[in-house]
Amino acid sequence: MSSLDSDIRVDRRTWRELLDSTLRSHRDFLERVYTMRGEEDDTRPSGARAG
């Protein structure tokens, strides 16, 4: 808690906020990878079913 008060780089988040932020970062990363590869932006692994 002392770091939260003294270090502006430390940010307090709920577990849900952390998970949502991680998911967005992962999607952004995959989008950039697919763009660099010139492939279609499909985040599902090959053979995966929608659903």
PDB file as gemmi writes it, atoms N, CA and C in Angstrom:
CRYST1    1.000    1.000    1.000  90.00  90.00  90.00 P 1                      
ATOM      1  N   MET A   1       0.822  -1.205   0.000  1.00  0.00           N  
ATOM      2  CA  MET A   1       0.000   0.000   0.000  1.00  0.00           C  
ATOM      3  C   MET A   1       0.861   1.263   0.000  1.00  0.00           C  
ATOM      4  N   SER A   2       2.031   1.172   0.617  1.00  0.00           N  
ATOM      5  CA  SER A   2       2.865   2.372   0.639  1.00  0.00           C  
ATOM      6  C   SER A   2       3.312   2.759  -0.771  1.00  0.00           C  
ATOM      7  N   SER A   3       3.558   1.785  -1.635  1.00  0.00           N  
ATOM      8  CA  SER A   3       3.928   2.083  -3.023  1.00  0.00           C  
ATOM      9  C   SER A   3       2.775   2.743  -3.766  1.00  0.00           C  
ATOM     10  N   LEU A   4       1.566   2.350  -3.459  1.00  0.00           N  
ATOM     11  CA  LEU A   4       0.396   2.949  -4.093  1.00  0.00           C  
ATOM     12  C   LEU A   4       0.326   4.441  -3.783  1.00  0.00           C  
ATOM     13  N   ASP A   5       0.695   4.803  -2.584  1.00  0.00           N  
ATOM     14  CA  ASP A   5       0.676   6.212  -2.179  1.00  0.00           C  
ATOM     15  C   ASP A   5       1.890   6.998  -2.668  1.00  0.00           C  
ATOM     16  N   SER A   6       3.038   6.334  -2.755  1.00  0.00           N  
ATOM     17  CA  SER A   6       4.266   7.078  -3.035  1.00  0.00           C  
ATOM     18  C   SER A   6       4.766   6.988  -4.480  1.00  0.00           C  
ATOM     19  N   ASP A   7       4.272   6.045  -5.265  1.00  0.00           N  
ATOM     20  CA  ASP A   7       4.787   5.840  -6.628  1.00  0.00           C  
ATOM     21  C   ASP A   7       3.646   6.000  -7.630  1.00  0.00           C  
ATOM     22  N   ILE A   8       3.734   7.036  -8.463  1.00  0.00           N  
ATOM     23  CA  ILE A   8       2.639   7.303  -9.414  1.00  0.00           C  
ATOM     24  C   ILE A   8       2.535   6.230 -10.496  1.00  0.00           C  
ATOM     25  N   ARG A   9       3.558   5.392 -10.649  1.00  0.00           N  
ATOM     26  CA  ARG A   9       3.505   4.311 -11.638  1.00  0.00           C  
ATOM     27  C   ARG A   9       2.653   3.141 -11.166  1.00  0.00           C  
ATOM     28  N   VAL A  10       2.348   3.080  -9.890  1.00  0.00           N  
ATOM     29  CA  VAL A  10       1.550   1.999  -9.335  1.00  0.00           C  
ATOM     30  C   VAL A  10       0.085   2.389  -9.414  1.00  0.00           C  
ATOM     31  N   ASP A  11      -0.696   1.501 -10.014  1.00  0.00           N  
ATOM     32  CA  ASP A  11      -2.115   1.764 -10.225  1.00  0.00           C  
ATOM     33  C   ASP A  11      -2.936   0.653  -9.582  1.00  0.00           C  
ATOM     34  N   ARG A  12      -3.940   1.023  -8.834  1.00  0.00           N  
ATOM     35  CA  ARG A  12      -4.795   0.037  -8.190  1.00  0.00           C  
ATOM     36  C   ARG A  12      -5.943  -0.305  -9.134  1.00  0.00           C  
ATOM     37  N   ARG A  13      -6.148  -1.603  -9.358  1.00  0.00           N  
ATOM     38  CA  ARG A  13      -7.209  -2.082 -10.244  1.00  0.00           C  
ATOM     39  C   ARG A  13      -7.927  -3.246  -9.589  1.00  0.00           C  
ATOM     40  N   THR A  14      -9.151  -3.436 -10.015  1.00  0.00           N  
ATOM     41  CA  THR A  14      -9.860  -4.636  -9.583  1.00  0.00           C  
ATOM     42  C   THR A  14      -9.364  -5.804 -10.427  1.00  0.00           C  
ATOM     43  N   TRP A  15      -9.677  -7.003  -9.989  1.00  0.00           N  
ATOM     44  CA  TRP A  15      -9.282  -8.194 -10.734  1.00  0.00           C  
ATOM     45  C   TRP A  15      -9.901  -8.157 -12.132  1.00  0.00           C  
ATOM     46  N   ARG A  16     -11.154  -7.758 -12.244  1.00  0.00           N  
ATOM     47  CA  ARG A  16     -11.844  -7.682 -13.525  1.00  0.00           C  
ATOM     48  C   ARG A  16     -11.174  -6.655 -14.447  1.00  0.00           C  
ATOM     49  N   GLU A  17     -10.780  -5.505 -13.917  1.00  0.00           N  
ATOM     50  CA  GLU A  17     -10.089  -4.493 -14.723  1.00  0.00           C  
ATOM     51  C   GLU A  17      -8.759  -5.027 -15.248  1.00  0.00           C  
ATOM     52  N   LEU A  18      -8.044  -5.762 -14.415  1.00  0.00           N  
ATOM     53  CA  LEU A  18      -6.776  -6.344 -14.837  1.00  0.00           C  
ATOM     54  C   LEU A  18      -6.992  -7.370 -15.947  1.00  0.00           C  
ATOM     55  N   LEU A  19      -7.972  -8.233 -15.786  1.00  0.00           N  
ATOM     56  CA  LEU A  19      -8.261  -9.235 -16.809  1.00  0.00           C  
ATOM     57  C   LEU A  19      -8.695  -8.582 -18.118  1.00  0.00           C  
ATOM     58  N   ASP A  20      -9.552  -7.581 -18.052  1.00  0.00           N  
ATOM     59  CA  ASP A  20     -10.006  -6.882 -19.256  1.00  0.00           C  
ATOM     60  C   ASP A  20      -8.846  -6.195 -19.969  1.00  0.00           C  
ATOM     61  N   SER A  21      -7.976  -5.561 -19.221  1.00  0.00           N  
ATOM     62  CA  SER A  21      -6.822  -4.892 -19.799  1.00  0.00           C  
ATOM     63  C   SER A  21      -5.887  -5.904 -20.465  1.00  0.00           C  
ATOM     64  N   THR A  22      -5.684  -7.032 -19.824  1.00  0.00           N  
ATOM     65  CA  THR A  22      -4.835  -8.075 -20.379  1.00  0.00           C  
ATOM     66  C   THR A  22      -5.430  -8.629 -21.668  1.00  0.00           C  
ATOM     67  N   LEU A  23      -6.740  -8.848 -21.679  1.00  0.00           N  
ATOM     68  CA  LEU A  23      -7.410  -9.350 -22.870  1.00  0.00           C  
ATOM     69  C   LEU A  23      -7.283  -8.366 -24.030  1.00  0.00           C  
ATOM     70  N   ARG A  24      -7.475  -7.080 -23.765  1.00  0.00           N  
ATOM     71  CA  ARG A  24      -7.334  -6.066 -24.818  1.00  0.00           C  
ATOM     72  C   ARG A  24      -5.906  -6.036 -25.355  1.00  0.00           C  
ATOM     73  N   SER A  25      -4.938  -6.107 -24.462  1.00  0.00           N  
ATOM     74  CA  SER A  25      -3.539  -6.101 -24.890  1.00  0.00           C  
ATOM     75  C   SER A  25      -3.223  -7.315 -25.756  1.00  0.00           C  
ATOM     76  N   HIS A  26      -3.737  -8.463 -25.364  1.00  0.00           N  
ATOM     77  CA  HIS A  26      -3.511  -9.688 -26.129  1.00  0.00           C  
ATOM     78  C   HIS A  26      -4.142  -9.589 -27.518  1.00  0.00           C  
ATOM     79  N   ARG A  27      -5.355  -9.075 -27.587  1.00  0.00           N  
ATOM     80  CA  ARG A  27      -6.028  -8.906 -28.885  1.00  0.00           C  
ATOM     81  C   ARG A  27      -5.274  -7.924 -29.770  1.00  0.00           C  
ATOM     82  N   ASP A  28      -4.806  -6.820 -29.185  1.00  0.00           N  
ATOM     83  CA  ASP A  28      -4.021  -5.840 -29.951  1.00  0.00           C  
ATOM     84  C   ASP A  28      -2.741  -6.478 -30.486  1.00  0.00           C  
ATOM     85  N   PHE A  29      -2.092  -7.263 -29.646  1.00  0.00           N  
ATOM     86  CA  PHE A  29      -0.870  -7.939 -30.066  1.00  0.00           C  
ATOM     87  C   PHE A  29      -1.146  -8.880 -31.237  1.00  0.00           C  
ATOM     88  N   LEU A  30      -2.185  -9.698 -31.111  1.00  0.00           N  
ATOM     89  CA  LEU A  30      -2.509 -10.632 -32.186  1.00  0.00           C  
ATOM     90  C   LEU A  30      -2.878  -9.901 -33.468  1.00  0.00           C  
ATOM     91  N   GLU A  31      -3.603  -8.811 -33.354  1.00  0.00           N  
ATOM     92  CA  GLU A  31      -3.967  -8.029 -34.534  1.00  0.00           C  
ATOM     93  C   GLU A  31      -2.712  -7.539 -35.255  1.00  0.00           C  
ATOM     94  N   ARG A  32      -1.737  -7.079 -34.507  1.00  0.00           N  
ATOM     95  CA  ARG A  32      -0.491  -6.607 -35.120  1.00  0.00           C  
ATOM     96  C   ARG A  32       0.289  -7.759 -35.759  1.00  0.00           C  
ATOM     97  N   VAL A  33       0.299  -8.904 -35.105  1.00  0.00           N  
ATOM     98  CA  VAL A  33       0.988 -10.067 -35.670  1.00  0.00           C  
ATOM     99  C   VAL A  33       0.343 -10.449 -36.994  1.00  0.00           C  
ATOM    100  N   TYR A  34      -0.996 -10.541 -37.022  1.00  0.00           N  
ATOM    101  CA  TYR A  34      -1.696 -10.919 -38.252  1.00  0.00           C  
ATOM    102  C   TYR A  34      -1.491  -9.877 -39.342  1.00  0.00           C  
ATOM    103  N   THR A  35      -1.454  -8.609 -38.958  1.00  0.00           N  
ATOM    104  CA  THR A  35      -1.217  -7.555 -39.941  1.00  0.00           C  
ATOM    105  C   THR A  35       0.185  -7.694 -40.536  1.00  0.00           C  
ATOM    106  N   MET A  36       1.151  -7.965 -39.685  1.00  0.00           N  
ATOM    107  CA  MET A  36       2.523  -8.127 -40.171  1.00  0.00           C  
ATOM    108  C   MET A  36       2.660  -9.346 -41.082  1.00  0.00           C  
ATOM    109  N   ARG A  37       1.926 -10.391 -40.780  1.00  0.00           N  
ATOM    110  CA  ARG A  37       1.970 -11.602 -41.593  1.00  0.00           C  
ATOM    111  C   ARG A  37       1.131 -11.453 -42.865  1.00  0.00           C  
ATOM    112  N   GLY A  38       0.241 -10.480 -42.863  1.00  0.00           N  
ATOM    113  CA  GLY A  38      -0.631 -10.300 -44.007  1.00  0.00           C  
ATOM    114  C   GLY A  38      -1.770 -11.300 -44.033  1.00  0.00           C  
ATOM    115  N   GLU A  39      -2.062 -11.891 -42.866  1.00  0.00           N  
ATOM    116  CA  GLU A  39      -3.140 -12.870 -42.769  1.00  0.00           C  
ATOM    117  C   GLU A  39      -4.425 -12.195 -42.328  1.00  0.00           C  
ATOM    118  N   GLU A  40      -5.505 -12.916 -42.474  1.00  0.00           N  
ATOM    119  CA  GLU A  40      -6.804 -12.441 -42.006  1.00  0.00           C  
ATOM    120  C   GLU A  40      -6.786 -12.364 -40.488  1.00  0.00           C  
ATOM    121  N   ASP A  41      -7.468 -11.365 -39.917  1.00  0.00           N  
ATOM    122  CA  ASP A  41      -7.513 -11.175 -38.463  1.00  0.00           C  
ATOM    123  C   ASP A  41      -8.509 -12.151 -37.847  1.00  0.00           C  
ATOM    124  N   ASP A  42      -8.043 -13.360 -37.547  1.00  0.00           N  
ATOM    125  CA  ASP A  42      -8.878 -14.389 -36.921  1.00  0.00           C  
ATOM    126  C   ASP A  42      -8.139 -14.902 -35.705  1.00  0.00           C  
ATOM    127  N   THR A  43      -8.641 -14.600 -34.510  1.00  0.00           N  
ATOM    128  CA  THR A  43      -7.930 -14.938 -33.281  1.00  0.00           C  
ATOM    129  C   THR A  43      -8.171 -16.370 -32.832  1.00  0.00           C  
ATOM    130  N   ARG A  44      -9.041 -17.106 -33.535  1.00  0.00           N  
ATOM    131  CA  ARG A  44      -9.270 -18.514 -33.180  1.00  0.00           C  
ATOM    132  C   ARG A  44      -8.187 -19.386 -33.790  1.00  0.00           C  
ATOM    133  N   PRO A  45      -7.694 -20.377 -33.048  1.00  0.00           N  
ATOM    134  CA  PRO A  45      -6.721 -21.319 -33.615  1.00  0.00           C  
ATOM    135  C   PRO A  45      -7.361 -22.127 -34.748  1.00  0.00           C  
ATOM    136  N   SER A  46      -6.558 -22.647 -35.634  1.00  0.00           N  
ATOM    137  CA  SER A  46      -7.064 -23.451 -36.746  1.00  0.00           C  
ATOM    138  C   SER A  46      -7.873 -24.615 -36.216  1.00  0.00           C  
ATOM    139  N   GLY A  47      -9.008 -24.849 -36.830  1.00  0.00           N  
ATOM    140  CA  GLY A  47      -9.863 -25.963 -36.434  1.00  0.00           C  
ATOM    141  C   GLY A  47     -10.798 -25.661 -35.289  1.00  0.00           C  
ATOM    142  N   ALA A  48     -10.684 -24.503 -34.659  1.00  0.00           N  
ATOM    143  CA  ALA A  48     -11.576 -24.163 -33.537  1.00  0.00           C  
ATOM    144  C   ALA A  48     -12.950 -23.808 -34.063  1.00  0.00           C  
ATOM    145  N   ARG A  49     -13.944 -24.187 -33.324  1.00  0.00           N  
ATOM    146  CA  ARG A  49     -15.323 -23.901 -33.700  1.00  0.00           C  
ATOM    147  C   ARG A  49     -15.827 -22.661 -32.975  1.00  0.00           C  
ATOM    148  N   ALA A  50     -16.640 -21.890 -33.660  1.00  0.00           N  
ATOM    149  CA  ALA A  50     -17.283 -20.733 -33.013  1.00  0.00           C  
ATOM    150  C   ALA A  50     -18.348 -21.250 -32.079  1.00  0.00           C  
ATOM    151  N   GLY A  51     -18.517 -20.585 -30.964  1.00  0.00           N  
ATOM    152  CA  GLY A  51     -19.602 -21.052 -30.242  1.00  0.00           C  
ATOM    153  C   GLY A  51     -19.819 -20.914 -28.870  1.00  0.00           C  
TER     154      GLY A  51                                                      
END                                                                             
